[in-house]
Amino acid sequence: MPTFGPSKQYRLAVSNIAWTGHESELFLDLLAAEGAQGLEFAASLLWAEPIETTSAQRVAWRRAVEERGLVINGLHALLFARKDLQLLDLGEGGLRVREYLKRTIDVCADLGGRLLVLGGPRSRRRGDLPLEEAK
């Protein structure tokens, strides 16, 4: 594993955004063959709605990843498939996004991941929320 700076080790992790669900096993094989150690996983590219998957489905996917010597570092593109959820919604939508993210934590944990990456400019629109309040 390459090291950078005093005693810091980094893993090479690759996102699955570059592949489609039906190619997932081949992509994992390629990552392992090329020396990657981790996967940054956008779960909605494999499953239409990640929070509706079962723990058994998640554990099976985790095993497929780990059998190749890889780990799932975490999840990203968390709200990509949920255009109805906005991070900065202060009303009922805010309650829904928080509940969704709580369930996403369970998905991540079953997959062995430790990180959740909030991205996606569409899910960060502030609408009528003043800039200072959004910050």
PyMOL CGO cylinders between C-alpha atoms (Angstrom):
from pymol import cmd
from pymol.cgo import CYLINDER

trace = [
    CYLINDER, 0.00, 0.00, 0.00, 1.50, 3.42, -0.91, 0.3, 1, 1, 1, 1, 1, 1,
    CYLINDER, 1.50, 3.42, -0.91, 2.36, 5.78, 1.91, 0.3, 1, 1, 1, 1, 1, 1,
    CYLINDER, 2.36, 5.78, 1.91, 2.31, 9.56, 1.83, 0.3, 1, 1, 1, 1, 1, 1,
    CYLINDER, 2.31, 9.56, 1.83, 3.81, 11.71, 4.54, 0.3, 1, 1, 1, 1, 1, 1,
    CYLINDER, 3.81, 11.71, 4.54, 4.84, 10.48, 7.95, 0.3, 1, 1, 1, 1, 1, 1,
    CYLINDER, 4.84, 10.48, 7.95, 3.31, 7.04, 8.57, 0.3, 1, 1, 1, 1, 1, 1,
    CYLINDER, 3.31, 7.04, 8.57, 0.03, 7.73, 6.77, 0.3, 1, 1, 1, 1, 1, 1,
    CYLINDER, 0.03, 7.73, 6.77, -1.41, 4.96, 4.65, 0.3, 1, 1, 1, 1, 1, 1,
    CYLINDER, -1.41, 4.96, 4.65, -4.08, 5.45, 2.04, 0.3, 1, 1, 1, 1, 1, 1,
    CYLINDER, -4.08, 5.45, 2.04, -6.27, 2.99, 0.20, 0.3, 1, 1, 1, 1, 1, 1,
    CYLINDER, -6.27, 2.99, 0.20, -7.00, 3.28, -3.46, 0.3, 1, 1, 1, 1, 1, 1,
    CYLINDER, -7.00, 3.28, -3.46, -10.80, 3.22, -3.73, 0.3, 1, 1, 1, 1, 1, 1,
    CYLINDER, -10.80, 3.22, -3.73, -12.83, 3.53, -6.91, 0.3, 1, 1, 1, 1, 1, 1,
    CYLINDER, -12.83, 3.53, -6.91, -16.43, 4.62, -7.35, 0.3, 1, 1, 1, 1, 1, 1,
    CYLINDER, -16.43, 4.62, -7.35, -18.95, 2.36, -9.06, 0.3, 1, 1, 1, 1, 1, 1,
    CYLINDER, -18.95, 2.36, -9.06, -20.49, 5.33, -10.87, 0.3, 1, 1, 1, 1, 1, 1,
    CYLINDER, -20.49, 5.33, -10.87, -18.53, 4.32, -13.95, 0.3, 1, 1, 1, 1, 1, 1,
    CYLINDER, -18.53, 4.32, -13.95, -20.36, 1.00, -14.37, 0.3, 1, 1, 1, 1, 1, 1,
    CYLINDER, -20.36, 1.00, -14.37, -23.91, -0.20, -14.59, 0.3, 1, 1, 1, 1, 1, 1,
    CYLINDER, -23.91, -0.20, -14.59, -25.45, -2.81, -12.32, 0.3, 1, 1, 1, 1, 1, 1,
    CYLINDER, -25.45, -2.81, -12.32, -25.30, -5.69, -14.79, 0.3, 1, 1, 1, 1, 1, 1,
    CYLINDER, -25.30, -5.69, -14.79, -21.53, -5.32, -15.06, 0.3, 1, 1, 1, 1, 1, 1,
    CYLINDER, -21.53, -5.32, -15.06, -20.86, -5.18, -11.33, 0.3, 1, 1, 1, 1, 1, 1,
    CYLINDER, -20.86, -5.18, -11.33, -19.05, -8.52, -10.90, 0.3, 1, 1, 1, 1, 1, 1,
    CYLINDER, -19.05, -8.52, -10.90, -16.75, -7.78, -13.84, 0.3, 1, 1, 1, 1, 1, 1,
    CYLINDER, -16.75, -7.78, -13.84, -16.01, -4.33, -12.45, 0.3, 1, 1, 1, 1, 1, 1,
    CYLINDER, -16.01, -4.33, -12.45, -15.07, -5.80, -9.07, 0.3, 1, 1, 1, 1, 1, 1,
    CYLINDER, -15.07, -5.80, -9.07, -12.75, -8.28, -10.80, 0.3, 1, 1, 1, 1, 1, 1,
    CYLINDER, -12.75, -8.28, -10.80, -11.10, -5.41, -12.69, 0.3, 1, 1, 1, 1, 1, 1,
    CYLINDER, -11.10, -5.41, -12.69, -10.63, -3.34, -9.53, 0.3, 1, 1, 1, 1, 1, 1,
    CYLINDER, -10.63, -3.34, -9.53, -8.99, -6.24, -7.73, 0.3, 1, 1, 1, 1, 1, 1,
    CYLINDER, -8.99, -6.24, -7.73, -6.74, -7.03, -10.70, 0.3, 1, 1, 1, 1, 1, 1,
    CYLINDER, -6.74, -7.03, -10.70, -5.61, -3.42, -10.94, 0.3, 1, 1, 1, 1, 1, 1,
    CYLINDER, -5.61, -3.42, -10.94, -4.66, -3.21, -7.28, 0.3, 1, 1, 1, 1, 1, 1,
    CYLINDER, -4.66, -3.21, -7.28, -7.54, -1.21, -5.82, 0.3, 1, 1, 1, 1, 1, 1,
    CYLINDER, -7.54, -1.21, -5.82, -8.36, -1.92, -2.21, 0.3, 1, 1, 1, 1, 1, 1,
    CYLINDER, -8.36, -1.92, -2.21, -11.70, -0.21, -1.78, 0.3, 1, 1, 1, 1, 1, 1,
    CYLINDER, -11.70, -0.21, -1.78, -15.01, 0.64, -3.34, 0.3, 1, 1, 1, 1, 1, 1,
    CYLINDER, -15.01, 0.64, -3.34, -16.85, 3.93, -2.94, 0.3, 1, 1, 1, 1, 1, 1,
    CYLINDER, -16.85, 3.93, -2.94, -20.34, 2.63, -3.48, 0.3, 1, 1, 1, 1, 1, 1,
    CYLINDER, -20.34, 2.63, -3.48, -23.34, 4.44, -5.00, 0.3, 1, 1, 1, 1, 1, 1,
    CYLINDER, -23.34, 4.44, -5.00, -25.90, 1.82, -3.93, 0.3, 1, 1, 1, 1, 1, 1,
    CYLINDER, -25.90, 1.82, -3.93, -28.70, 3.23, -6.08, 0.3, 1, 1, 1, 1, 1, 1,
    CYLINDER, -28.70, 3.23, -6.08, -26.80, 2.11, -9.16, 0.3, 1, 1, 1, 1, 1, 1,
    CYLINDER, -26.80, 2.11, -9.16, -27.10, -1.50, -8.08, 0.3, 1, 1, 1, 1, 1, 1,
    CYLINDER, -27.10, -1.50, -8.08, -30.48, -1.34, -6.36, 0.3, 1, 1, 1, 1, 1, 1,
    CYLINDER, -30.48, -1.34, -6.36, -33.35, 0.94, -7.41, 0.3, 1, 1, 1, 1, 1, 1,
    CYLINDER, -33.35, 0.94, -7.41, -33.99, 1.86, -3.77, 0.3, 1, 1, 1, 1, 1, 1,
    CYLINDER, -33.99, 1.86, -3.77, -31.16, 0.87, -1.42, 0.3, 1, 1, 1, 1, 1, 1,
    CYLINDER, -31.16, 0.87, -1.42, -33.13, 1.31, 1.81, 0.3, 1, 1, 1, 1, 1, 1,
    CYLINDER, -33.13, 1.31, 1.81, -35.67, -1.26, 0.60, 0.3, 1, 1, 1, 1, 1, 1,
    CYLINDER, -35.67, -1.26, 0.60, -33.05, -3.99, 0.24, 0.3, 1, 1, 1, 1, 1, 1,
    CYLINDER, -33.05, -3.99, 0.24, -32.81, -6.66, 2.88, 0.3, 1, 1, 1, 1, 1, 1,
    CYLINDER, -32.81, -6.66, 2.88, -29.89, -7.14, 5.20, 0.3, 1, 1, 1, 1, 1, 1,
    CYLINDER, -29.89, -7.14, 5.20, -29.27, -10.49, 3.46, 0.3, 1, 1, 1, 1, 1, 1,
    CYLINDER, -29.27, -10.49, 3.46, -28.99, -8.78, 0.05, 0.3, 1, 1, 1, 1, 1, 1,
    CYLINDER, -28.99, -8.78, 0.05, -26.52, -6.28, 1.43, 0.3, 1, 1, 1, 1, 1, 1,
    CYLINDER, -26.52, -6.28, 1.43, -24.43, -8.92, 3.16, 0.3, 1, 1, 1, 1, 1, 1,
    CYLINDER, -24.43, -8.92, 3.16, -24.33, -10.98, -0.05, 0.3, 1, 1, 1, 1, 1, 1,
    CYLINDER, -24.33, -10.98, -0.05, -23.03, -7.97, -1.97, 0.3, 1, 1, 1, 1, 1, 1,
    CYLINDER, -23.03, -7.97, -1.97, -20.48, -7.26, 0.76, 0.3, 1, 1, 1, 1, 1, 1,
    CYLINDER, -20.48, -7.26, 0.76, -19.25, -10.87, 0.49, 0.3, 1, 1, 1, 1, 1, 1,
    CYLINDER, -19.25, -10.87, 0.49, -18.91, -10.54, -3.30, 0.3, 1, 1, 1, 1, 1, 1,
    CYLINDER, -18.91, -10.54, -3.30, -16.76, -7.44, -2.76, 0.3, 1, 1, 1, 1, 1, 1,
    CYLINDER, -16.76, -7.44, -2.76, -14.68, -8.94, 0.05, 0.3, 1, 1, 1, 1, 1, 1,
    CYLINDER, -14.68, -8.94, 0.05, -14.08, -12.22, -1.84, 0.3, 1, 1, 1, 1, 1, 1,
    CYLINDER, -14.08, -12.22, -1.84, -12.04, -10.13, -4.24, 0.3, 1, 1, 1, 1, 1, 1,
    CYLINDER, -12.04, -10.13, -4.24, -9.93, -8.61, -1.48, 0.3, 1, 1, 1, 1, 1, 1,
    CYLINDER, -9.93, -8.61, -1.48, -11.80, -5.30, -1.58, 0.3, 1, 1, 1, 1, 1, 1,
    CYLINDER, -11.80, -5.30, -1.58, -13.72, -3.39, 1.07, 0.3, 1, 1, 1, 1, 1, 1,
    CYLINDER, -13.72, -3.39, 1.07, -16.61, -0.99, 0.79, 0.3, 1, 1, 1, 1, 1, 1,
    CYLINDER, -16.61, -0.99, 0.79, -15.31, 2.24, 2.31, 0.3, 1, 1, 1, 1, 1, 1,
    CYLINDER, -15.31, 2.24, 2.31, -18.68, 3.91, 2.32, 0.3, 1, 1, 1, 1, 1, 1,
    CYLINDER, -18.68, 3.91, 2.32, -21.65, 5.14, 0.35, 0.3, 1, 1, 1, 1, 1, 1,
    CYLINDER, -21.65, 5.14, 0.35, -21.96, 8.17, -1.84, 0.3, 1, 1, 1, 1, 1, 1,
    CYLINDER, -21.96, 8.17, -1.84, -24.57, 9.67, -4.16, 0.3, 1, 1, 1, 1, 1, 1,
    CYLINDER, -24.57, 9.67, -4.16, -26.95, 9.03, -1.27, 0.3, 1, 1, 1, 1, 1, 1,
    CYLINDER, -26.95, 9.03, -1.27, -29.85, 11.05, -2.65, 0.3, 1, 1, 1, 1, 1, 1,
    CYLINDER, -29.85, 11.05, -2.65, -29.17, 10.54, -6.34, 0.3, 1, 1, 1, 1, 1, 1,
    CYLINDER, -29.17, 10.54, -6.34, -32.23, 8.36, -6.89, 0.3, 1, 1, 1, 1, 1, 1,
    CYLINDER, -32.23, 8.36, -6.89, -34.40, 10.48, -4.57, 0.3, 1, 1, 1, 1, 1, 1,
    CYLINDER, -34.40, 10.48, -4.57, -34.92, 13.79, -6.30, 0.3, 1, 1, 1, 1, 1, 1,
    CYLINDER, -34.92, 13.79, -6.30, -37.85, 14.43, -3.94, 0.3, 1, 1, 1, 1, 1, 1,
    CYLINDER, -37.85, 14.43, -3.94, -35.49, 14.77, -0.95, 0.3, 1, 1, 1, 1, 1, 1,
    CYLINDER, -35.49, 14.77, -0.95, -33.66, 18.02, -0.29, 0.3, 1, 1, 1, 1, 1, 1,
    CYLINDER, -33.66, 18.02, -0.29, -31.04, 18.36, 2.44, 0.3, 1, 1, 1, 1, 1, 1,
    CYLINDER, -31.04, 18.36, 2.44, -32.01, 21.93, 3.25, 0.3, 1, 1, 1, 1, 1, 1,
    CYLINDER, -32.01, 21.93, 3.25, -35.75, 21.40, 3.46, 0.3, 1, 1, 1, 1, 1, 1,
    CYLINDER, -35.75, 21.40, 3.46, -36.97, 22.72, 6.81, 0.3, 1, 1, 1, 1, 1, 1,
    CYLINDER, -36.97, 22.72, 6.81, -40.52, 21.41, 6.56, 0.3, 1, 1, 1, 1, 1, 1,
    CYLINDER, -40.52, 21.41, 6.56, -42.01, 17.94, 6.24, 0.3, 1, 1, 1, 1, 1, 1,
    CYLINDER, -42.01, 17.94, 6.24, -39.42, 17.16, 3.56, 0.3, 1, 1, 1, 1, 1, 1,
    CYLINDER, -39.42, 17.16, 3.56, -36.67, 17.75, 6.09, 0.3, 1, 1, 1, 1, 1, 1,
    CYLINDER, -36.67, 17.75, 6.09, -38.14, 15.05, 8.31, 0.3, 1, 1, 1, 1, 1, 1,
    CYLINDER, -38.14, 15.05, 8.31, -38.31, 12.67, 5.35, 0.3, 1, 1, 1, 1, 1, 1,
    CYLINDER, -38.31, 12.67, 5.35, -34.69, 13.28, 4.33, 0.3, 1, 1, 1, 1, 1, 1,
    CYLINDER, -34.69, 13.28, 4.33, -33.47, 12.70, 7.88, 0.3, 1, 1, 1, 1, 1, 1,
    CYLINDER, -33.47, 12.70, 7.88, -35.41, 9.44, 8.13, 0.3, 1, 1, 1, 1, 1, 1,
    CYLINDER, -35.41, 9.44, 8.13, -34.06, 8.35, 4.75, 0.3, 1, 1, 1, 1, 1, 1,
    CYLINDER, -34.06, 8.35, 4.75, -30.49, 9.09, 5.82, 0.3, 1, 1, 1, 1, 1, 1,
    CYLINDER, -30.49, 9.09, 5.82, -30.96, 7.15, 9.07, 0.3, 1, 1, 1, 1, 1, 1,
    CYLINDER, -30.96, 7.15, 9.07, -32.03, 4.11, 7.06, 0.3, 1, 1, 1, 1, 1, 1,
    CYLINDER, -32.03, 4.11, 7.06, -29.06, 4.68, 4.74, 0.3, 1, 1, 1, 1, 1, 1,
    CYLINDER, -29.06, 4.68, 4.74, -26.78, 4.33, 7.76, 0.3, 1, 1, 1, 1, 1, 1,
    CYLINDER, -26.78, 4.33, 7.76, -28.14, 0.79, 8.22, 0.3, 1, 1, 1, 1, 1, 1,
    CYLINDER, -28.14, 0.79, 8.22, -27.42, 0.01, 4.56, 0.3, 1, 1, 1, 1, 1, 1,
    CYLINDER, -27.42, 0.01, 4.56, -23.87, 1.29, 4.94, 0.3, 1, 1, 1, 1, 1, 1,
    CYLINDER, -23.87, 1.29, 4.94, -23.30, -0.70, 8.13, 0.3, 1, 1, 1, 1, 1, 1,
    CYLINDER, -23.30, -0.70, 8.13, -24.50, -3.96, 6.55, 0.3, 1, 1, 1, 1, 1, 1,
    CYLINDER, -24.50, -3.96, 6.55, -22.09, -3.35, 3.67, 0.3, 1, 1, 1, 1, 1, 1,
    CYLINDER, -22.09, -3.35, 3.67, -19.19, -2.79, 6.05, 0.3, 1, 1, 1, 1, 1, 1,
    CYLINDER, -19.19, -2.79, 6.05, -18.82, 0.85, 5.12, 0.3, 1, 1, 1, 1, 1, 1,
    CYLINDER, -18.82, 0.85, 5.12, -17.90, 3.59, 7.55, 0.3, 1, 1, 1, 1, 1, 1,
    CYLINDER, -17.90, 3.59, 7.55, -18.41, 6.74, 5.48, 0.3, 1, 1, 1, 1, 1, 1,
    CYLINDER, -18.41, 6.74, 5.48, -21.43, 8.53, 4.07, 0.3, 1, 1, 1, 1, 1, 1,
    CYLINDER, -21.43, 8.53, 4.07, -20.70, 11.18, 1.47, 0.3, 1, 1, 1, 1, 1, 1,
    CYLINDER, -20.70, 11.18, 1.47, -23.38, 13.79, 0.94, 0.3, 1, 1, 1, 1, 1, 1,
    CYLINDER, -23.38, 13.79, 0.94, -23.04, 15.05, -2.58, 0.3, 1, 1, 1, 1, 1, 1,
    CYLINDER, -23.04, 15.05, -2.58, -25.24, 15.91, -5.47, 0.3, 1, 1, 1, 1, 1, 1,
    CYLINDER, -25.24, 15.91, -5.47, -25.90, 19.57, -6.17, 0.3, 1, 1, 1, 1, 1, 1,
    CYLINDER, -25.90, 19.57, -6.17, -29.59, 18.87, -6.90, 0.3, 1, 1, 1, 1, 1, 1,
    CYLINDER, -29.59, 18.87, -6.90, -30.14, 17.67, -3.34, 0.3, 1, 1, 1, 1, 1, 1,
    CYLINDER, -30.14, 17.67, -3.34, -28.49, 20.78, -1.88, 0.3, 1, 1, 1, 1, 1, 1,
    CYLINDER, -28.49, 20.78, -1.88, -30.74, 23.40, -3.46, 0.3, 1, 1, 1, 1, 1, 1,
    CYLINDER, -30.74, 23.40, -3.46, -31.72, 25.96, -0.89, 0.3, 1, 1, 1, 1, 1, 1,
    CYLINDER, -31.72, 25.96, -0.89, -34.92, 27.18, -2.55, 0.3, 1, 1, 1, 1, 1, 1,
    CYLINDER, -34.92, 27.18, -2.55, -36.23, 30.19, -0.59, 0.3, 1, 1, 1, 1, 1, 1,
    CYLINDER, -36.23, 30.19, -0.59, -33.89, 29.56, 2.34, 0.3, 1, 1, 1, 1, 1, 1,
    CYLINDER, -33.89, 29.56, 2.34, -31.62, 32.59, 2.88, 0.3, 1, 1, 1, 1, 1, 1,
    CYLINDER, -31.62, 32.59, 2.88, -27.95, 31.91, 2.15, 0.3, 1, 1, 1, 1, 1, 1,
    CYLINDER, -27.95, 31.91, 2.15, -26.80, 32.52, 5.73, 0.3, 1, 1, 1, 1, 1, 1,
    CYLINDER, -26.80, 32.52, 5.73, -29.38, 30.12, 7.12, 0.3, 1, 1, 1, 1, 1, 1,
    CYLINDER, -29.38, 30.12, 7.12, -28.43, 27.48, 4.55, 0.3, 1, 1, 1, 1, 1, 1,
    CYLINDER, -28.43, 27.48, 4.55, -24.77, 27.74, 5.59, 0.3, 1, 1, 1, 1, 1, 1,
]
cmd.load_cgo(trace, "trace")
